[in-house]
Amino acid sequence: MGKIAFLFAGQGAQYSGMGSSLYEYSAAAKALYGTAESIRPHTIEQSFSGTDEELKRTENTQPCLYLVDLAAARALDEAGIRADAVAGFSLGEVAALAYAGVYSDSDGFRIVCTRGQLMQNASDAADTAMCAVIKLDADTVAAAAAEFEQLYAVNYNCPGQTVVSGLRSSMPDFAAKIKTLGGRCIPLAVSAAFHSPFMNDASAQFGTELSAYDFAAPQIPVYANLTAVPYEADSIADTLQKQMCSPVRWQETIERMIAEGFTDFIEVGAGKTLSGLVKKISADVRVYNVDSADTLTETIKAVNELC
C-alpha cells in the first residue's frame, strides 16, 4: 500500500442529516460537534434537520460541511487510519488545515463561520450562479466563458469537467453556446459566484479577519487549491485568503499527489463528488468515501485489508 490522502469535501455536496450517524458512532465526532455548538448554537440541529434551502445558504453550508468533513477524518483517526497528506475542495481546505494542525478544530470552525458569512454577503450583493460544464476541455470552456459578461472558468475539476462562475443573467446564453460546442451545463447547488472576482471584496475582508489567528506549520502536507502544491508555513493566511477569489486547480492537485506516491484517496465529508473526480483523473488509484457510520466501517475494513 502506498500513501493515503484525505480529501475534504466542498460546497454543493450538502444534504440534510449529514454527519448525524457519525455523531452517534464516533466519540471524536460528537466532541467536535459539541464544541461547534458552544460557538454557534443550533448548528447541530441545522446540520441534522435543516431544509435544503436553509443548507444551501453559504452562511449555513460552510459551518455544517466543515463539521461533517472533519468529523469523518477524526473518526478515521480513532480507527487508526491517518492521512499522509490532505487536500480540500474550496471550503474543504479549511477543514484540511485543521486536520493538519495549522489551527485548532475550534479556531477552524470560527474561521469557516466568518468565511461563510463574508461569502454570503457577496452572494447577496449580486445575482450570480455557478454551473459545471461537461464533455468539453477546460480551454474551450474558459474561452467560451470569456465571451460573456462577467463569466469565469473557476474550478478545473477533472478531464471533461470545468466549473464556470458569474452573473446569473449570462448563464442561459452561455449554456446555449456550450450546447453548440457539444457540451452541457449542470447548475450547482450553491448561492454565489465562488472563486471569481465577485469574491474579491470578501477575500480582502477575510484576510483582515485571518490576521487575528496564529498559524502553525502543517504537520503533514496540505495541497492548496491556489497553487496545486503544499502550503508553505510562512504564507498560510495569504494562500487561504486568495483561495476564495481564485480558481481551484483540482485536477492538477490530484495528478501531482499521484506523481508523489499517493495511491489511496479517502473522501471525507458529505457525498461522493470528489471520489468521482479522482476516478476520472486516474484509474490507477483506490478511492473511498466516508460520510456516515456505514461508509466509515466499510472504508476501515477495505483499508485494513490492504495493510
QUIJONOR-V586146 format. One record per pair of residues at least 24 apart in sequence whose C-alpha atoms are under 7 Angstrom apart, sorted by the first residue. I is the first residue (numbers start at 1). J is the second residue. D is the distance in Angstrom with one decimal. If there is no record, write none. Layout:
# QUIJONOR-V586146
[[I | J | D] [I | J | D]]
This chain:
# QUIJONOR-V586146
[[1 | 306 | 6.4] [1 | 307 | 6.5] [2 | 261 | 6.4] [2 | 262 | 5.9] [2 | 263 | 5.2] [2 | 264 | 7.0] [3 | 84 | 6.1] [3 | 261 | 6.2] [3 | 262 | 4.5] [3 | 263 | 5.7] [3 | 264 | 6.3] [4 | 83 | 5.2] [4 | 84 | 5.4] [4 | 85 | 7.0] [4 | 262 | 5.9] [4 | 263 | 6.5] [4 | 264 | 4.8] [4 | 265 | 5.9] [5 | 83 | 5.1] [5 | 84 | 5.8] [5 | 85 | 5.0] [5 | 86 | 5.2] [5 | 262 | 6.7] [5 | 264 | 6.3] [5 | 265 | 4.9] [5 | 266 | 6.2] [6 | 83 | 5.8] [6 | 85 | 6.7] [6 | 86 | 4.9] [6 | 87 | 6.6] [6 | 265 | 5.9] [6 | 266 | 4.8] [6 | 267 | 5.8] [6 | 268 | 6.5] [7 | 86 | 5.9] [7 | 87 | 5.0] [7 | 88 | 5.4] [7 | 265 | 6.8] [7 | 266 | 6.0] [7 | 267 | 4.6] [7 | 268 | 5.9] [8 | 69 | 5.7] [8 | 87 | 6.3] [8 | 88 | 4.3] [8 | 89 | 6.2] [8 | 92 | 4.7] [8 | 93 | 6.7] [8 | 95 | 6.9] [8 | 96 | 6.2] [8 | 267 | 6.0] [8 | 268 | 5.1] [8 | 269 | 6.1] [9 | 69 | 6.4] [9 | 88 | 6.2] [9 | 89 | 5.7] [9 | 92 | 5.2] [9 | 267 | 6.7] [9 | 268 | 6.2] [9 | 269 | 5.2] [9 | 270 | 6.3] [9 | 274 | 6.7] [10 | 89 | 4.9] [10 | 90 | 5.6] [10 | 91 | 5.5] [10 | 92 | 4.9] [11 | 61 | 7.0] [11 | 91 | 6.7] [11 | 190 | 7.0] [12 | 188 | 6.5] [12 | 189 | 5.0] [12 | 190 | 5.7] [13 | 270 | 5.6] [13 | 271 | 5.5] [14 | 55 | 7.0] [14 | 61 | 7.0] [14 | 65 | 6.7] [14 | 270 | 5.9] [15 | 52 | 6.6] [16 | 47 | 6.2] [16 | 48 | 5.6] [16 | 49 | 5.7] [16 | 50 | 5.6] [16 | 51 | 6.3] [16 | 52 | 6.5] [17 | 47 | 5.9] [17 | 48 | 3.7] [17 | 49 | 5.8] [18 | 47 | 6.2] [18 | 48 | 6.0] [18 | 68 | 6.6] [18 | 270 | 6.3] [19 | 68 | 4.9] [19 | 291 | 6.7] [19 | 292 | 6.3] [20 | 48 | 5.8] [21 | 292 | 5.5] [21 | 293 | 5.4] [22 | 71 | 7.0] [22 | 72 | 7.0] [22 | 292 | 5.4] [22 | 293 | 5.2] [25 | 293 | 6.2] [26 | 75 | 5.9] [28 | 74 | 6.1] [28 | 75 | 6.2] [29 | 71 | 4.5] [29 | 74 | 6.5] [29 | 75 | 6.4] [32 | 71 | 6.8] [33 | 67 | 6.8] [35 | 106 | 6.8] [36 | 106 | 6.8] [36 | 109 | 6.8] [56 | 189 | 6.7] [56 | 190 | 6.1] [56 | 191 | 6.7] [57 | 191 | 6.3] [58 | 116 | 5.4] [58 | 119 | 6.8] [58 | 120 | 5.3] [58 | 191 | 6.5] [59 | 113 | 6.8] [59 | 116 | 4.3] [59 | 117 | 4.6] [59 | 120 | 5.6] [62 | 91 | 6.7] [62 | 112 | 6.3] [62 | 113 | 6.8] [62 | 116 | 5.5] [63 | 109 | 6.6] [63 | 112 | 5.9] [63 | 113 | 5.5] [65 | 269 | 7.0] [66 | 92 | 6.6] [66 | 95 | 5.7] [68 | 269 | 5.1] [68 | 270 | 6.7] [69 | 95 | 6.7] [69 | 268 | 5.2] [69 | 269 | 3.8] [69 | 270 | 6.9] [70 | 95 | 5.9] [72 | 268 | 5.4] [72 | 269 | 6.1] [72 | 290 | 6.0] [72 | 291 | 6.3] [73 | 268 | 6.0] [84 | 220 | 6.3] [85 | 220 | 5.4] [85 | 221 | 4.8] [85 | 222 | 6.0] [86 | 221 | 6.4] [86 | 222 | 5.0] [86 | 223 | 6.4] [87 | 222 | 5.6] [87 | 223 | 5.0] [87 | 224 | 6.7] [96 | 222 | 6.9] [97 | 222 | 6.7] [100 | 218 | 5.3] [100 | 219 | 5.3] [100 | 220 | 5.6] [101 | 216 | 6.9] [101 | 218 | 5.8] [101 | 219 | 5.9] [102 | 215 | 5.3] [102 | 216 | 4.6] [102 | 217 | 5.9] [102 | 218 | 5.2] [103 | 215 | 5.8] [103 | 216 | 6.5] [115 | 206 | 6.6] [118 | 202 | 5.4] [119 | 199 | 6.9] [119 | 202 | 6.1] [122 | 198 | 7.0] [122 | 199 | 6.4] [122 | 202 | 6.4] [123 | 191 | 6.4] [123 | 192 | 4.7] [127 | 167 | 6.2] [127 | 168 | 5.8] [128 | 166 | 5.3] [128 | 167 | 4.4] [128 | 168 | 4.5] [128 | 192 | 5.3] [128 | 193 | 5.4] [129 | 165 | 6.0] [129 | 166 | 5.8] [129 | 167 | 6.3] [129 | 168 | 5.1] [129 | 191 | 6.4] [129 | 192 | 5.3] [129 | 193 | 5.3] [130 | 163 | 6.9] [130 | 164 | 5.6] [130 | 165 | 4.4] [130 | 166 | 6.5] [130 | 187 | 6.2] [130 | 188 | 5.7] [130 | 193 | 5.9] [131 | 163 | 5.6] [131 | 164 | 5.4] [131 | 165 | 6.7] [131 | 185 | 5.9] [131 | 186 | 5.2] [131 | 187 | 4.2] [131 | 188 | 5.2] [132 | 161 | 6.5] [132 | 162 | 5.7] [132 | 163 | 4.2] [132 | 164 | 6.3] [132 | 185 | 5.6] [132 | 186 | 5.0] [132 | 187 | 6.4] [132 | 188 | 6.8] [133 | 161 | 5.5] [133 | 162 | 5.3] [133 | 163 | 5.9] [133 | 183 | 6.7] [133 | 184 | 5.6] [133 | 185 | 4.6] [133 | 186 | 6.4] [134 | 160 | 5.2] [134 | 161 | 4.6] [134 | 162 | 6.7] [134 | 183 | 5.7] [134 | 184 | 5.5] [134 | 185 | 6.6] [135 | 160 | 4.8] [135 | 161 | 6.7] [135 | 183 | 4.9] [135 | 184 | 6.9] [136 | 160 | 5.0] [136 | 161 | 6.9] [136 | 183 | 5.6] [138 | 162 | 5.9] [145 | 174 | 6.9] [152 | 196 | 6.6] [154 | 195 | 5.9] [154 | 196 | 6.5] [154 | 247 | 4.3] [154 | 248 | 6.3] [155 | 247 | 5.3] [155 | 248 | 4.6] [155 | 249 | 6.3] [156 | 248 | 6.1] [156 | 249 | 5.3] [156 | 250 | 5.8] [156 | 251 | 6.1] [157 | 249 | 7.0] [157 | 250 | 5.1] [157 | 251 | 5.2] [157 | 277 | 6.7] [158 | 251 | 4.9] [158 | 277 | 5.8] [158 | 280 | 6.4] [158 | 281 | 5.7] [159 | 280 | 6.9] [159 | 281 | 6.5] [165 | 193 | 4.8] [165 | 194 | 6.5] [165 | 196 | 6.5] [166 | 193 | 5.1] [194 | 244 | 7.0] [194 | 245 | 6.7] [195 | 244 | 5.3] [195 | 245 | 4.0] [195 | 246 | 4.7] [195 | 247 | 5.4] [196 | 245 | 4.9] [196 | 246 | 6.0] [197 | 245 | 5.8] [199 | 244 | 6.6] [199 | 245 | 5.0] [200 | 245 | 5.7] [203 | 241 | 5.6] [203 | 242 | 6.5] [203 | 244 | 5.8] [203 | 245 | 6.4] [206 | 241 | 6.2] [207 | 237 | 6.9] [207 | 241 | 5.3] [210 | 237 | 6.3] [223 | 253 | 6.9] [225 | 249 | 5.4] [225 | 250 | 6.5] [228 | 252 | 6.1] [228 | 253 | 4.5] [229 | 253 | 6.8] [251 | 281 | 6.7]]
